[in-house]
Amino acid sequence: MGRWKPDARGRLLQAAIDLFGEQGYEETTVAQIAERAGLTKATLFRHFSDKREILFQGQGALVEAATAAVGGAPDDAAPFELVAAGVTALCAVHREDDRGLGRRLGAITASSAELQERAALKRSIVTDALFRALADRLDDVHLAGVLADAGIRAYYDGYAAWVADADGGATLRETAAAELRAYEALIRP
């Protein structure tokens, strides 16, 4: 691939996933990823601080989506409607063709303690963003904390179920919404 072709970040992600799957995360070098993507190491480092960050490039979009959705919800939205808006926005970041990619990412992340640690940090950052947005709207940090935790659990559990569904049944939004409804029933019987 020539260096002039667009979507360097996407090409780096695909190259990293392919190489991590073929030879393992620890065994794959930045130089190999850049070469597979048809780019230079310098280009890779312009986009990412290290090879691990290639896999977590969507974190910013998740934070922005959740924050904007909660902030933009109607003024009279009930607390669970606010968290549902955030979860729906998190789901909207993903496309249907991300399902297979999610399976591959899950296997790669499970194979590396370093990647599992980074995945936990990502989850914490997204949870904190949702919490802050909810706290701003609700003016109640305790309720915002419970709702943010439930919302993020619904999103991640829904994502795991969605990725595992090889038949492509329910959408991510439907799956996460069902999870959130189940948590709401437990919290408010």
C-alpha positions as CSV (number, residue, x, y, z in Angstrom):
1,M,0.0,0.0,0.0
2,G,1.3,3.4,-0.9
3,R,1.9,6.0,1.9
4,W,-0.5,8.4,0.2
5,K,-3.6,6.3,0.7
6,P,-6.1,7.5,3.3
7,D,-7.2,6.1,6.6
8,A,-3.8,5.5,8.2
9,R,-5.4,4.8,11.6
10,G,-7.8,2.2,10.2
11,R,-4.9,0.5,8.2
12,L,-2.8,0.5,11.4
13,L,-5.6,-1.1,13.3
14,Q,-6.2,-3.8,10.7
15,A,-2.5,-4.5,10.5
16,A,-2.1,-4.7,14.3
17,I,-5.1,-7.0,14.7
18,D,-3.8,-9.3,11.9
19,L,-0.3,-9.4,13.3
20,F,-1.4,-9.8,16.9
21,G,-3.6,-12.7,15.8
22,E,-0.9,-14.3,13.7
23,Q,2.1,-14.0,16.1
24,G,0.9,-12.6,19.4
25,Y,0.9,-9.2,20.9
26,E,4.2,-9.4,22.7
27,E,6.0,-10.8,19.6
28,T,4.7,-8.1,17.2
29,T,6.8,-5.0,16.7
30,V,5.8,-1.5,15.8
31,A,7.9,-1.8,12.7
32,Q,6.0,-4.9,11.6
33,I,2.7,-3.1,12.1
34,A,3.8,0.0,10.2
35,E,5.2,-2.2,7.3
36,R,2.0,-4.3,7.1
37,A,-0.1,-1.1,6.9
38,G,2.2,0.3,4.2
39,L,3.3,3.1,6.5
40,T,6.5,4.2,8.2
41,K,7.2,3.9,12.0
42,A,7.2,7.7,12.1
43,T,3.6,7.8,10.8
44,L,2.5,5.2,13.3
45,F,4.0,7.3,16.1
46,R,2.3,10.4,14.8
47,H,-1.0,8.7,15.4
48,F,-0.3,6.5,18.5
49,S,2.2,6.5,21.4
50,D,2.7,2.8,21.2
51,K,1.3,-0.4,19.6
52,R,-1.2,-0.9,22.5
53,E,-2.9,2.3,21.8
54,I,-3.8,1.3,18.2
55,L,-6.3,-1.1,19.7
56,F,-7.9,1.5,21.9
57,Q,-8.2,4.4,19.4
58,G,-12.0,4.5,19.8
59,Q,-11.9,5.6,23.5
60,G,-12.2,9.3,22.7
61,A,-15.3,8.7,20.5
62,L,-17.0,6.8,23.3
63,V,-16.3,9.5,25.8
64,E,-17.6,12.2,23.5
65,A,-20.7,10.3,22.5
66,A,-21.8,9.5,26.1
67,T,-21.1,13.0,27.3
68,A,-22.9,14.7,24.4
69,A,-25.9,12.4,24.6
70,V,-26.5,12.9,28.3
71,G,-25.9,16.6,28.0
72,G,-28.3,16.9,25.0
73,A,-31.1,14.8,26.5
74,P,-34.4,16.7,27.2
75,D,-34.5,18.8,30.3
76,D,-37.3,16.7,31.8
77,A,-35.6,13.4,31.2
78,A,-35.8,11.0,34.1
79,P,-32.5,9.6,35.5
80,F,-32.8,6.2,33.7
81,E,-33.7,8.1,30.5
82,L,-30.4,10.0,30.8
83,V,-28.3,6.9,31.3
84,A,-30.2,5.2,28.4
85,A,-29.3,8.1,26.2
86,G,-25.7,7.7,27.1
87,V,-25.7,3.9,26.5
88,T,-27.5,4.4,23.2
89,A,-24.8,6.9,22.1
90,L,-22.1,4.4,23.1
91,C,-23.7,1.8,21.0
92,A,-24.0,4.2,18.0
93,V,-20.2,4.5,17.8
94,H,-20.1,0.9,16.5
95,R,-21.2,-0.3,13.1
96,E,-22.7,-3.7,12.4
97,D,-19.5,-4.8,10.6
98,D,-17.6,-4.2,13.9
99,R,-19.0,-7.4,15.3
100,G,-16.3,-9.6,13.7
101,L,-13.6,-7.1,14.6
102,G,-14.9,-7.2,18.2
103,R,-14.4,-11.0,18.4
104,R,-10.9,-10.7,17.2
105,L,-10.1,-7.8,19.6
106,G,-11.6,-9.7,22.5
107,A,-9.3,-12.7,21.8
108,I,-6.3,-10.6,21.5
109,T,-7.0,-8.6,24.6
110,A,-7.6,-11.8,26.6
111,S,-4.2,-13.1,25.6
112,S,-2.2,-10.2,27.1
113,A,-2.2,-8.9,30.7
114,E,-0.9,-5.6,29.4
115,L,-3.9,-5.3,27.1
116,Q,-6.4,-6.4,29.8
117,E,-5.0,-3.6,32.0
118,R,-5.4,-1.0,29.2
119,A,-9.0,-2.3,28.6
120,A,-9.8,-1.8,32.2
121,L,-8.4,1.8,32.1
122,K,-10.5,2.5,29.0
123,R,-13.6,1.2,30.8
124,S,-12.8,3.4,33.8
125,I,-12.3,6.5,31.6
126,V,-15.6,5.9,29.8
127,T,-17.4,5.3,33.1
128,D,-16.0,8.5,34.6
129,A,-17.1,10.5,31.6
130,L,-20.7,9.1,31.8
131,F,-20.7,9.7,35.6
132,R,-19.6,13.3,35.2
133,A,-22.2,14.0,32.6
134,L,-24.9,12.4,34.7
135,A,-23.7,14.2,37.9
136,D,-24.0,17.5,36.0
137,R,-27.5,16.8,34.9
138,L,-28.8,15.2,38.1
139,D,-26.9,17.2,40.7
140,D,-26.7,14.0,42.7
141,V,-23.3,12.3,42.7
142,H,-24.6,9.1,44.4
143,L,-27.3,8.5,41.9
144,A,-25.0,9.5,39.1
145,G,-22.5,6.9,40.3
146,V,-25.0,4.1,40.5
147,L,-26.4,5.0,37.1
148,A,-23.0,5.3,35.4
149,D,-22.0,1.9,36.7
150,A,-25.2,0.3,35.6
151,G,-25.0,2.0,32.2
152,I,-21.4,1.0,31.5
153,R,-22.1,-2.6,32.7
154,A,-25.1,-2.7,30.3
155,Y,-23.0,-1.4,27.5
156,Y,-20.1,-3.8,28.0
157,D,-22.3,-6.8,28.7
158,G,-24.4,-5.9,25.7
159,Y,-21.3,-5.5,23.6
160,A,-20.0,-8.9,24.7
161,A,-23.3,-10.6,23.9
162,W,-23.6,-8.8,20.6
163,V,-20.0,-9.8,19.5
164,A,-20.6,-13.4,20.5
165,D,-23.9,-13.6,18.5
166,A,-22.5,-15.1,15.3
167,D,-26.0,-15.2,13.7
168,G,-26.2,-11.4,13.8
169,G,-29.6,-11.3,15.6
170,A,-30.2,-8.3,17.8
171,T,-28.4,-5.0,17.2
172,L,-25.9,-3.8,19.8
173,R,-28.4,-1.1,20.8
174,E,-31.1,-3.6,21.4
175,T,-28.8,-5.9,23.4
176,A,-27.4,-3.1,25.6
177,A,-30.9,-1.7,26.1
178,A,-32.2,-5.1,27.3
179,E,-29.3,-5.3,29.8
180,L,-30.0,-1.8,31.1
181,R,-33.7,-2.6,31.6
182,A,-32.7,-5.7,33.6
183,Y,-30.4,-3.5,35.8
184,E,-33.1,-0.9,36.2
185,A,-35.5,-3.7,37.4
186,L,-33.0,-4.7,40.0
187,I,-32.3,-1.2,41.2
188,R,-35.9,0.0,41.2
189,P,-38.0,-3.2,41.8
